[in-house]
Amino acid sequence: MSVNIVLGELRQVARLFGPDVATPDGLGGFTTTAARLTPPEWRCSIENASVRSSERRFAATVSSNATHIMSGRYHPGITRQTTVAWTDRSGAEHEGNVLDVVDTDGAGVETVILVAEVVE
C-alpha cells in the first residue's frame, strides 16, 4: 500500500508553534512562550471534524473537542504540544491545539492532525 497526496488539495497554509524553554516567572512558577517550528509553515487541507471522520483516521482517539482535521506533507515537528494558526478563506484568524498526530502508514509522507480550535 502506498500513501498518495494530491498537492492541489493542500490549499491552506498553517503556522506551527511549539513550546519554548520554560522561564521562571518570578513568583515561583514558570511560563512558556510559543516558538515557531522548523519549517514554520505547513501547506495542508482542512476539514471539519465529524465523529465519522475522526474515527476513520484516529481510531484510538475519539474526542468531542475536535473541530478540524488537517492533513499535509509529513512534518516531523508536529506533536501533541503543537499549536496551529490559520486564516480561513473569509479572512478570519483561527488557532487550535493539536489533540493527536498520525503519520499515515508510518511512511513519512503524510501527517494528519486532529485539532481543537481555541475560541475566546
N, C-alpha and C positions, 0 to 999 in steps of 0.2 A: 504494500500500500504506500502511496506517496502523498505528500502534502502539496496542494496547489493553492497559490494565492493569485487572485485576479487583481492586478495592480490598479486597474481602473476603478475598483470599488473602494480604494483607500483614499477617500475624498476629504477627510478631516485631518487636521493637524493638532495633536495633543501635546501639551507641555508637561514634562515629567519632573517631579520633585521628590527627593528622598530626605530622610532625617540627616541633619548635620551633627557635628560634635556637640554634646551636651555641655553647657557652660553654667557655672554657678550663678544664681540669681541674687545673691547677697542676703537671702532670707532663709538659708539652709536647704534650699531646693535647687533644682536645675531647670533650665529652659533649653529647648532645641529649636533651631530655625530650619527652614526648608532650604535645601541645597539642590541645584539643578543636576539631574543625572547626565551621564555622558553616553550617547548623544542626548541633548536636552529636548529634542522634538521627535515625535513619533507619528508617522502617517498611518492612519487607521480608519476602519469603518466603525460606525457607532449604531447600535440598535437598542431599542427599549428592551429591558429585561423582563420577559414574562416568565411565569413558572415553568412553562414548557421549554422555552429556550434555555433557561438556567439549568434545568435538569438534563437537557441534552448535552451541554458542554461541560457542566460542573456537577457530575453525578453525586459526588460526596458532599457538596456544599449547596444546599438549598437555603437561601436567605431571603426573608421577607423585606430586608432593607435594600436589596439590589435594585438599581434603577436602570443601569445600562450595561451592555456587553460590548466591549471594544476588541477588535482583532486587527492585527497588522503583522508586518515582518517581525521576526524574532528580535527581542530586545532583552539582553541578559541582565540589565539593571533593574527591571521591574520586579518588585516584591510586594508583599502584603503591607509594607511600610511606605509604599509609594503613594503620593498624591498626584492626581491628574487634573489639569485645567484645559478647557477647550472653549471655543467660540462656535455657537451653532450658526446655521445659515441665515438666521434673522438678526445676527449680531449680538445676541445675548451671551454673557460670560457664564460658564459653569465650572464648578470644582467638585471633585469627588475623591473618595478614599478607595483604594483597591482592597477588595474583600478576598479575592482568590486569583491565582495566576496559573495558566495552563500552557505548557509548551506542547503543541499538538503533536502527538505521536512521539514525543521526545526527540524530534528530528532537528531541532534548532532552526526551523524555517519560519514557523508562525507562533506568535504569542497571542493568547486570548485572555482578557481580564474581565472580571466581574466587578463593577463599580457601584458604590453607594454615593449618590450626589449629596453634597452638603448644602442644605437650604437654610438661609438665615431667616 
